[in-house]
């Protein structure tokens, strides 16, 4: 699951965090299930949705930035050469 967006439901009242899930639909199911089982269907104060930080190109190591940029340039040049 590396690289995929993963969401977690956090209940501050119970001091618990759900296992990571890949979709917002699965996250909604985790939330509803917890509310029903632990809080009688009520919304606990302070509940949170934990989302992963957004990806940034500048978070990559310098070597991957350079190599990725070169690959993109090669692809763009290849497309331009084929089009002309």
Secondary structure, 3 states (H helix, E strand, C coil): CCCCCCEEEEECCCCEECCCECCHHHHHHHHHHHHHHHHCCCCCCCCEEECCCCCCHHHCCHHHHHHHHHHHHHHHHHHHHHHC
